[in-house]
Amino acid sequence: MFTERDIKQIQDKGITAEQVNAQVARIKNGMSYSSLVAAGTTGKGIEDYNDDEIKDFIELYESKQNHLSILKFVPASGAATRMFKFLFQFLKSFNPSKESIEEYAEKHNDILINTFISNLEKFPFYNQVVSKAKEANPNFNTLPEGEKYWQFVKTMLDKNGLNYSFFPKGLLPFHKYDDVTITAFQEHLLESTLYASSNNKSNLHFTVSEKHHSYFNEELNRLKQDLEQKTNTVFNVSFSYQKEETETIALTKEGAVFRNEDDSILFRPAGHGALLENLNDLDNDLIFIKNVDNMVVSDKNIKVSEYKKLLAGILIKAQEQIYTFLNKLDEDVVLEKELLEIALFLSNKINVSIEEDFEDFTLEEKRAYLRGKLNRPIRVCGMVKNEGEPGGGPFWVKDKNGETSLQIVEFAQIDIKDKAQQEIVKNATHFNPTDLVCGVKNYKGDKFNLKEFIDPEAAFITVKTQNGIDIKALELPGLWNGSMAHWNSIFVEVPLSTFNPVKTVNDLLKPEHQVLS
């Protein structure tokens, strides 16, 4: 039972008590696992194109590019704290007066610290950190080796130093060109000119946290004019926050509503699936989605960007065919053979499973059924071959109505204790690198309401910690899995070179993030 104060808090968030009660019931009832039918593989859900076909799709996109409203959507709200997890442990546990770096690494079985220390000068932020460390301690260069490294890390992370762990990944120095370091945010602006611009204009939308918004604005104001002159491109950059009404309630392990010290209800951000609300507010013909940390240096980006054009060309070709079919279905007379042609297109090109008794439908039922399948948002997603343990990625999934569709499934959505499901996962060949392009308008040019195409059953229930106490939390269906469950989907194999995330700071040492001298 919620108190009057609770009700006011709930309503102030833009939601209702009924919605919150539904969240409570959802957490208590436990997760609904996806029912995997088969892994999506090459030729069975994943398209694979030869060089000539790739060239044709790229040329198709380039021929249409200046006639489209194009936007690049970048989730960029996460703080960089996880990047530095092993360095926080190093600051806490390393005693330079009692042990060497090698002894510490062996004692804590920490190979990451050895990699970090032995490659220090290769990091884009090296000079910046050293300069700041010298400000605090003019004798920095003459410090004993262990002390110097400890001070270096402290300068990086401490709030009285550069405070890197406070900032989001997008605002950290990611790459270095000669003596100039640039952030992931700046790299995204530059990258947009390679494939996501139209008529010398690049539209970008970053989802950020409110506490970081002013810092993004500062960075944009600092570099915008110079960048526009160098690239001959006007940058139209917008920002949004994860909406309060998407936050979800948390429960104690015993199933009670978790309350803050002031007795208010604890609501938590509901994962990246909440960003569907932000995506739904945008009104562009073509929307590229790419994570903020999946970025390479400029000389490698030209080739990587070709694959973004490939995905866009595939989407445009499929979308044009869909629009043609929908206009035909609006006509008074549609021949039986034309309906069969549409059904085959849906099955062979859009990965839509047609109902077995479709042949028994009346003409009007067939038209309505096919229109319902065609008239949806569409996404084309890059898929990368697994290297190592298979995890989340493309799978054929059966829903509670017995309908099979091609989905992106997170590992947490799979009941891995089920041997049959386990076997399907073992046969997985590809994973999802969050590399997709979306068409969010219908054949009449009106924007879809993306909230109508969610599978609410695809939510996650996770165990988190709040003030040292375990809580159960609800996360909304992920943006590219449950939140897009009822979109039309085409999955395309792209090379591993398109996937270069920075999960730990040491990832910045990989060749994709290093400029060749």
HELIX and SHEET records of a PDB file:
HELIX    1   1 GLU A    4  ASP A   12  1                                   9    
HELIX    2   2 ALA A   17  ASN A   29  1                                  13    
HELIX    3   3 ASP A   51  LYS A   64  1                                  14    
HELIX    4   4 GLN A   65  HIS A   67  5                                   3    
HELIX    5   5 THR A   81  PHE A   84  5                                   4    
HELIX    6   6 LYS A   85  SER A   93  1                                   9    
HELIX    7   7 ILE A  101  LYS A  107  1                                   7    
HELIX    8   8 ILE A  111  SER A  118  1                                   8    
HELIX    9   9 LEU A  120  LYS A  122  5                                   3    
HELIX   10  10 TYR A  126  ALA A  136  1                                  11    
HELIX   11  11 PHE A  140  THR A  142  5                                   3    
HELIX   12  12 GLU A  145  LEU A  157  1                                  13    
HELIX   13  13 TYR A  164  PHE A  166  5                                   3    
HELIX   14  14 LYS A  169  LEU A  171  5                                   3    
HELIX   15  15 ALA A  184  TYR A  195  1                                  12    
HELIX   16  16 GLU A  210  THR A  231  1                                  22    
HELIX   17  17 GLU A  244  THR A  246  5                                   3    
HELIX   18  18 HIS A  272  LEU A  275  5                                   4    
HELIX   19  19 LEU A  276  ASN A  280  1                                   5    
HELIX   20  20 SER A  298  ASP A  330  1                                  33    
HELIX   21  21 GLU A  336  LYS A  349  1                                  14    
HELIX   22  22 GLU A  356  ASP A  360  5                                   5    
HELIX   23  23 LEU A  363  LEU A  374  1                                  12    
HELIX   24  24 PHE A  411  GLN A  413  5                                   3    
HELIX   25  25 LYS A  419  LYS A  426  1                                   8    
HELIX   26  26 LEU A  450  PHE A  453  5                                   4    
HELIX   27  27 PRO A  456  ALA A  458  5                                   3    
HELIX   28  28 GLY A  482  MET A  484  5                                   3    
HELIX   29  29 LEU A  496  THR A  498  5                                   3    
HELIX   30  30 VAL A  505  LEU A  509  5                                   5    
HELIX   31  31 PRO A  511  HIS A  513  5                                   3    
SHEET    1   A 3 SER A  35  ALA A  39  0                                        
SHEET    2   A 3 GLY A 393  LYS A 398 -1                                        
SHEET    3   A 3 THR A 404  VAL A 409 -1                                        
SHEET    1   B 5 THR A  41  THR A  42  0                                        
SHEET    2   B 5 GLY A  45  GLU A  47  1                                        
SHEET    3   B 5 ASN A 488  GLU A 493  1                                        
SHEET    4   B 5 ILE A 378  LYS A 385  1                                        
SHEET    5   B 5 HIS A 430  PHE A 431 -1                                        
SHEET    1   C 9 THR A  41  THR A  42  0                                        
SHEET    2   C 9 GLY A  45  GLU A  47  1                                        
SHEET    3   C 9 ASN A 488  GLU A 493  1                                        
SHEET    4   C 9 ILE A 378  LYS A 385  1                                        
SHEET    5   C 9 ASP A 435  GLY A 439 -1                                        
SHEET    6   C 9 LEU A 286  LYS A 290 -1                                        
SHEET    7   C 9 ILE A  70  PRO A  75  1                                        
SHEET    8   C 9 LYS A 201  THR A 207  1                                        
SHEET    9   C 9 SER A 197  SER A 198 -1                                        
SHEET    1   D 9 THR A  41  THR A  42  0                                        
SHEET    2   D 9 GLY A  45  GLU A  47  1                                        
SHEET    3   D 9 ASN A 488  GLU A 493  1                                        
SHEET    4   D 9 ILE A 378  LYS A 385  1                                        
SHEET    5   D 9 ASP A 435  GLY A 439 -1                                        
SHEET    6   D 9 LEU A 286  LYS A 290 -1                                        
SHEET    7   D 9 ILE A  70  PRO A  75  1                                        
SHEET    8   D 9 LYS A 201  THR A 207  1                                        
SHEET    9   D 9 VAL A 234  SER A 240  1                                        
SHEET    1   E 2 PRO A 173  TYR A 177  0                                        
SHEET    2   E 2 VAL A 180  THR A 183 -1                                        
SHEET    1   F 4 PHE A 267  ARG A 268  0                                        
SHEET    2   F 4 THR A 248  THR A 252 -1                                        
SHEET    3   F 4 ILE A 469  GLU A 475 -1                                        
SHEET    4   F 4 PHE A 460  GLN A 466 -1                                        
END                                                                             
